[in-house]
């Protein structure tokens, strides 16, 4: 009986240690796939391509859901809304919510490559809008070709 209790205790400690280790790995692995998918959505918005935005948002939604609590439900809802829409303005309206969640996760988890946090003061009816980019050069997803270079880098992660 004593050996069974000791064995069960050792097994419990091993399981807890493994779970903590696996959670740590998921955190490290989780943000880069989300950022890669986010950048594809952002680039489709820059190109003003609603069809590509919807397709890429579907991939992003899956990545966000796989990442779980690390990114949050708001990002998943925004990505889902983008994926279900065929209207570029409706898709762009979700970018702020999506960016807020992905930015917070990227800041907390230190992505594998440089990420730029950009801002355009004229987005969202002149209240401003943020987005993340893999490039330092400004390419505005809120306006596409209409005001492609509007904005500036606010932070480098």
N, C-alpha and C positions, 0 to 999 in steps of 0.2 A: 504494500500500500504506500509506504514511504517513497519507494522508487517511482511509483506512478505519479505521485504528487510532484516530486522533483522534476520528472520528465515533462509533465503538463506545464509547470511553471517555466521551464527552459523553452518549451515550444511557444508559449505565450510571449516571452521576451523576444524570441527570434522573429515572431510574426510582427510585433510592434516595430522592431528595428527595421525590418524589411519594408513595412508600409511607409515608415518615415523616409527611408531611402528612396523608394519609388516615387513618393510625392515630390521629393526634391528634384528628381530627374524629370518629372512631368513639368515642373515649373520651368526648368532650364530649357526643355525641348519645346514647350508650349508657345512661347512668344514669337519665335522666328517664323514658324509656319503661319501664324496669324498675321504677322507683319507682311510676309510675302503675298498672302491673299489680299490684305488691305491695299497694298501698293497696286495690285492689278485692278482693283475696283477704282481706286483713285485715278489711275491712268486712263481707264475707260471713261470716267467722268471728264477728265481733261480733254479727251477726244470727242466729247459730247455724243458718245455712242451708248444709247439706252439699252440696246440689245446686249452688247458686251458687258455693260455694267450689271445687268440682271444676271447674266451667266456667271460672272466673276463673284457677284454677291452671294450666289448660292454656294460657291466653294468657300467663301469667307465665312458664311454662316456655319458650315460644317466644322471649320477650323476653330471658330469661337466656341461652339458647343463642346468640342473635344477638349478645349482648354478649360472649360467649366468656370468655376468661381473666380479663377484668376482674371478673367476678362469681364464677366458679368452678364446678366440677362438683358440689360439695355442694349448692349452691342449686338446680341443675337437678334433682338427684336428689330433693330435698325437694319441689320443685314438682311433679315427675312423680308422686311418691307421693300428694300431695294430690289431684291430678287423677284418679288411679285409684281413690281411695277414695270411698265413699258414707257413711262414718262420721265424724261431726264430731270425735269424740275422737281418732281416728286422724289426721285432718287437723291438728288442733291440736298433736298431738305433733311434727309436722314444722316448726312455726312457729319454734322456737328456732334450728334449723340454718339455715333460710331467712333469718331475721333477721340472724344473725351475718354471713353472707356479704354481704347487701345493705347492711347498716350499714357494713361495712368499705369497700365500694366507694363508697358515698355520702359517707363521710367523706373519702376520698381524692380524689373527683372534684368536690366542691362542686356539689350539685344546683341546679337553676334556681329552686327555691322552698324555703321553710323546711320542714325535716323535724324532727319531734320523736322522740327516742329515749326510750321509756317503759319502765317496769319495774313488775312486780307481784310482791311477795315471796311471795304464796301460790300462784302458778302452779307447775306441775310438782311437785306434792306438797310444797309449801312450800320448794322449793329456789330458786324465783324464775324469772321469765321476762321477756324483753325483747321489744319489738316497735317498729316504726316507725309514725309517724302523720303525716298531713298536717294534723291539727288539734291545738291545744294541750289541748283538753278530753279527759280520759281516757275511753276507750271500750275496755274490756278484751276482746281477742279470745280469751283463754284461757278465759273464763267466760261471756261473753255477758251476757244479762239476769240471770243468777244473781248476778253481782258486777260489774256494768257499770262502776262507778266505782272499782274497786280498782286502785290503782297511782298512779304519779307520773312526771312528766317528769324524766328524769335528765340529758338533754343536748339542746341545740338546735343543729341543723346548718344 
